[in-house]
Amino acid sequence: MQADTLFSGSVVQDTVLTAAEAARVASDSAEAPDFAEATGQAVGTVQGYVDAVLAALPALAVAVIVFLALWLVARGVRSLIHRVTPGPIDSPIGIVLGRLATAGLLFLGLLIGLVLIFPGFTITGLVGALGVSGLVLGFAFQDIFQNLLAGVLLLLRQPFQTGDEIVSGDYVGTVESIETRATYIRTYDGRRVIIPNSQIYSDPVQVITAYGMIRSEYDVGIGYGDDIGTAKAIALDVLRGAEGVLGTPEPDVITWDLAGSSVNLRIRWWTDPTRSNVVAVRDRVLKRITEAMAAGAIDLPFPTQVVLFHDQTEETDGDRTRQREGWPAGDDPPRPARLVDRRGDGTPGPPPTPPEGG
């Protein structure tokens, strides 16, 4: 009986083990088809990509050939633009136009290549895709695009060139270079200023060296007792003999102002417009005019101020029939005022004592 029981337990255990093994085998057999299927799908995908690339190789080769051909054409067009544009072969306008033509041809080659490689690709679809993104980029790079367009217009119209001296806003200096984004100028005190092209194109700009000459002027005051004609002649002689003063247009001297302590003569002359020449000629002219006026006995008065501490209509002022402060000359001058008591009470004092010999 005991033996039967042991035998039956062994049989039950073997049966349980056999069932577990069967379940594991069934599970393994169930997972194996899924892995094999995934592997097959991956291999099929890669094989599809490889087949697509191999099928597109002829079109890719044609696209590369077209792109290289347009690149060579772009180089030739750029060289041609450099030759036909005014100025030297490396002028800024030639460089900018050459770059724009090259970029346009290369972009055209890229579009043709994409159409050849991907038959479903269309330029209309590309434009539609770039519509929204182009609007966003336009807002983001608005200042850059404005400066770029202004730079191209400046290079095309050439209101000034490299080496010209200009005034833009608060800056005065010599133009070093004109680029598509900004214009570089060197100020007279040795600083570099970078001005955006949109500002230069929209704001007023003075081109100092535009006409090859510039007029300088200075006011010289002479005394009211000096002869104006003599002073003008002396100033003109100095201007005509000064080094750097142009003979045409001729220098001139005009009576400009009747100031408080002098008669002002405006002296005007023409020179080369470069800053260094203007400053040097101005120094020579003013130095020689000062010396010539002194040699010709022409007074160069400085402003004076007279402070009067008494009433100019007082009886003690002398001959009252002569013109003086307070009334004009004449035989019937106004009656004299009485002196004011200097003691500070504001009441008139006694009649003044006439001066001796009066």
C-alpha positions in Angstrom: 0.0 0.0 0.0 2.8 2.4 0.8 4.6 1.5 -2.3 1.6 2.3 -4.3 1.3 5.6 -2.7 4.9 6.6 -3.4 4.5 5.5 -7.0 1.4 7.5 -7.5 3.1 10.6 -6.0 6.0 10.2 -8.3 3.6 9.9 -11.2 1.8 13.1 -10.1 5.1 15.0 -9.7 6.2 13.9 -13.1 2.9 14.9 -14.5 3.1 18.4 -12.9 6.7 18.9 -14.2 5.6 17.8 -17.6 2.8 20.3 -17.6 5.1 23.2 -16.6 7.6 22.3 -19.3 4.8 22.1 -21.7 3.6 25.6 -20.7 7.2 27.0 -21.0 7.6 25.5 -24.4 4.3 26.8 -25.5 5.3 30.3 -24.2 8.6 30.1 -26.1 6.9 29.0 -29.2 4.4 31.8 -28.9 7.1 34.5 -28.5 9.4 33.2 -31.2 7.1 34.1 -34.1 6.7 37.7 -32.7 10.5 38.3 -32.6 11.0 36.7 -35.9 8.3 38.8 -37.4 9.8 42.1 -35.9 13.2 41.1 -37.2 11.8 40.4 -40.6 10.0 43.8 -40.7 13.2 45.6 -39.8 15.2 43.8 -42.4 12.5 44.6 -44.9 12.5 48.2 -44.0 16.3 48.5 -44.4 16.1 46.6 -47.6 13.5 49.0 -48.9 15.7 52.0 -48.0 18.6 50.4 -49.8 16.5 49.6 -52.8 15.2 53.2 -52.9 18.7 54.6 -52.7 19.9 52.3 -55.4 16.9 53.2 -57.5 17.6 57.0 -56.9 21.3 56.8 -57.7 20.9 57.7 -61.4 18.7 60.7 -60.5 21.1 61.7 -57.7 24.0 61.6 -60.2 22.1 63.8 -62.6 21.2 66.2 -59.8 24.8 66.5 -58.7 25.9 67.1 -62.3 23.2 69.8 -62.7 24.2 71.5 -59.4 27.9 71.5 -60.4 27.1 72.9 -63.8 25.1 75.7 -62.2 27.9 76.4 -59.8 30.3 76.8 -62.7 27.8 79.1 -64.4 27.5 81.1 -61.2 31.3 81.6 -61.0 31.3 82.8 -64.6 28.4 85.2 -64.0 30.2 86.6 -60.9 33.4 87.2 -62.8 31.4 88.9 -65.6 29.6 91.1 -63.1 32.9 92.2 -61.5 34.1 93.2 -65.0 31.1 95.2 -66.1 30.3 97.1 -62.9 31.9 100.6 -62.6 35.0 101.0 -60.6 37.8 98.5 -59.9 37.2 94.8 -60.4 36.9 94.3 -56.6 34.5 97.2 -56.1 31.8 96.7 -53.4 28.9 96.9 -55.8 30.5 94.2 -58.0 31.1 91.9 -55.0 27.5 92.3 -53.7 25.9 91.7 -57.1 28.2 88.8 -57.7 27.2 87.2 -54.4 23.5 87.7 -55.1 23.8 86.1 -58.5 25.8 83.2 -57.2 23.3 82.6 -54.4 20.3 82.7 -56.8 21.9 80.2 -59.2 22.9 77.8 -56.5 19.4 77.9 -55.0 18.0 77.1 -58.4 20.4 74.2 -58.7 19.3 72.9 -55.3 15.6 73.0 -56.4 16.2 71.2 -59.6 18.2 68.5 -57.8 15.4 68.0 -55.3 12.9 67.6 -58.1 15.1 65.0 -59.9 15.7 63.0 -56.7 12.2 63.1 -55.3 9.7 63.0 -58.1 6.8 63.9 -55.7 8.6 67.1 -54.7 7.2 70.3 -56.2 8.2 73.9 -55.9 4.6 74.9 -55.2 4.7 72.6 -52.1 8.0 74.1 -51.0 6.6 77.6 -51.3 3.5 76.7 -49.3 5.7 75.1 -46.6 7.9 78.2 -46.5 5.0 80.6 -46.3 4.4 80.4 -42.5 8.0 79.9 -41.7 9.0 82.8 -44.0 6.5 85.1 -42.2 8.0 84.2 -38.8 11.5 84.7 -40.1 10.5 88.0 -41.6 9.4 89.3 -38.2 12.4 87.9 -36.4 15.0 89.2 -38.9 13.2 92.4 -39.9 16.2 94.7 -39.0 18.7 92.5 -40.8 16.6 92.4 -43.9 16.1 96.2 -43.8 19.9 96.7 -43.5 20.6 94.2 -46.3 18.2 95.9 -48.7 19.5 99.4 -47.8 23.0 98.2 -48.3 22.2 96.9 -51.7 20.5 100.1 -52.7 23.5 102.2 -51.4 25.9 100.1 -53.4 23.7 100.4 -56.5 23.1 104.2 -56.3 26.5 105.1 -54.8 25.6 108.4 -53.1 29.1 108.2 -51.6 32.1 105.8 -51.9 34.9 104.4 -49.9 37.2 107.3 -49.0 34.6 110.0 -48.9 34.1 112.1 -45.8 30.5 112.2 -44.6 28.4 113.4 -41.8 25.7 111.0 -40.5 23.8 112.0 -37.4 26.4 112.8 -34.7 29.3 111.2 -36.5 31.8 112.8 -38.9 34.5 110.8 -40.6 35.9 109.0 -43.6 34.1 106.0 -45.1 36.2 102.9 -44.7 33.9 100.3 -46.3 30.3 99.9 -47.3 28.9 96.4 -46.6 25.5 94.9 -47.0 24.7 95.3 -43.3 26.5 98.4 -42.2 28.8 101.2 -43.2 32.1 101.7 -41.4 33.5 105.2 -40.9 36.7 106.4 -39.2 36.2 109.6 -37.2 38.7 112.4 -37.2 39.8 111.4 -33.7 40.6 107.9 -34.8 37.5 105.9 -33.8 35.6 103.4 -35.9 31.9 103.9 -36.0 29.6 101.2 -37.5 26.3 102.7 -38.7 23.4 100.4 -39.9 22.7 100.9 -43.6 19.0 101.4 -42.9 19.8 104.5 -40.8 22.1 106.0 -43.4 19.6 105.3 -46.2 16.7 106.9 -44.4 18.4 109.8 -42.5 20.0 112.9 -44.1 23.7 112.4 -44.9 26.2 115.2 -45.7 28.9 114.1 -48.2 31.7 116.6 -47.5 34.0 115.5 -50.4 31.2 115.2 -53.0 32.3 118.1 -55.2 36.0 118.3 -54.7 36.0 121.6 -52.9 34.5 123.2 -49.8 34.1 126.8 -48.6 35.3 127.9 -45.2 34.5 131.2 -43.5 35.4 133.2 -40.5 34.3 136.5 -39.0 36.9 139.2 -38.2 35.9 142.3 -36.2 37.5 145.7 -36.8 37.1 148.9 -34.9 34.4 151.4 -35.8 37.0 154.0 -36.4 38.9 151.8 -38.9 38.4 152.1 -42.7 36.4 149.1 -43.9 37.7 149.3 -47.4 41.3 149.1 -46.3 40.5 146.2 -44.0 38.8 144.3 -46.8 41.7 144.9 -49.2 44.2 143.6 -46.6 42.1 140.4 -46.0 41.8 139.8 -49.8 45.5 140.1 -50.3 46.1 137.5 -47.6 43.6 135.1 -49.0 44.9 135.3 -52.6 48.5 134.6 -51.4 47.7 131.9 -48.9 48.8 128.4 -49.8 45.9 126.0 -50.3 43.3 128.7 -51.0 41.7 128.0 -54.5 41.7 130.8 -57.0 38.4 129.6 -58.5 35.9 130.3 -57.0 37.6 133.5 -55.8 37.8 134.3 -52.1 35.7 137.3 -50.9 35.3 139.5 -47.9 31.9 141.1 -47.0 30.6 143.4 -44.3 28.5 141.1 -42.2 27.5 142.6 -38.9 27.6 145.8 -36.9 28.3 144.3 -33.5 28.4 145.9 -30.1 32.1 146.7 -30.2 33.3 145.9 -33.7 32.3 145.9 -37.4 32.4 142.2 -38.4 33.8 141.2 -41.8 33.0 137.7 -43.0 36.0 136.2 -44.8 35.3 133.3 -47.2 37.6 131.1 -49.2 37.5 127.7 -51.0 39.8 124.7 -50.4 40.2 121.0 -51.0 37.5 119.3 -48.9 39.6 116.9 -47.0 39.7 117.6 -43.3 43.4 117.8 -42.9 43.7 120.4 -45.7 40.8 122.5 -44.4 42.4 122.7 -40.9 45.8 123.5 -42.3 44.6 126.3 -44.6 42.4 127.8 -41.9 45.4 128.0 -39.6 47.5 129.8 -42.2 44.7 132.2 -43.2 43.9 133.3 -39.7 47.5 133.8 -38.7 48.4 135.9 -41.7 45.2 138.0 -41.4 46.0 138.8 -37.8 49.6 139.9 -38.7 48.5 141.8 -41.8 45.8 143.7 -39.9 48.2 144.7 -37.2 50.8 145.8 -39.8 48.1 147.9 -41.5 47.1 149.7 -38.3 43.7 148.0 -38.3 42.3 147.5 -34.8 41.0 144.1 -33.9 38.9 145.0 -30.8 37.7 142.6 -28.2 34.2 142.9 -26.7 34.1 145.7 -24.0 31.5 146.6 -21.5 31.1 150.0 -19.8 29.3 150.1 -16.4 27.9 153.5 -15.4 27.3 154.2 -11.8 25.7 157.7 -12.1 22.9 159.4 -13.9 24.1 160.4 -17.4 21.7 163.4 -17.3 23.3 165.1 -14.3 24.4 168.7 -14.5 28.0 167.8 -13.7 28.5 165.8 -16.9 30.0 168.7 -18.8 28.9 170.0 -22.2 25.3 168.9 -22.5 25.0 170.0 -26.1 27.1 167.1 -27.3 25.7 163.7 -28.0 26.1 161.3 -25.1 24.3 158.6 -23.3 20.7 159.5 -22.6 19.9 162.0 -25.3 21.0 163.1 -28.8 23.1 166.2 -29.7 21.4 169.6 -30.0 21.3 173.2 -28.8 18.4 172.5 -26.4 19.4 169.6 -24.2 17.0 168.3 -21.5 17.1 169.9 -18.1 19.6 168.3 -15.7 18.4 166.0 -12.9 19.4 166.8 -9.3 21.8 164.6 -7.6 20.4 162.0 -5.3 21.3 162.1 -1.7 23.9 159.4 -1.1 23.0 159.0 2.5 20.4 156.4 1.5 17.1 158.1 2.5 16.1 158.6 -1.1 15.5 162.4 -0.8 17.0 164.8 -3.2 20.1 166.6 -2.0 21.1 170.2 -2.4 21.7 171.7 -5.8 25.0 170.7 -7.2 28.0 173.0 -7.2 29.1 173.9 -10.7 32.6 172.7 -11.5 35.4 175.3 -11.7 35.6 176.9 -15.1 32.1 175.6 -16.0 
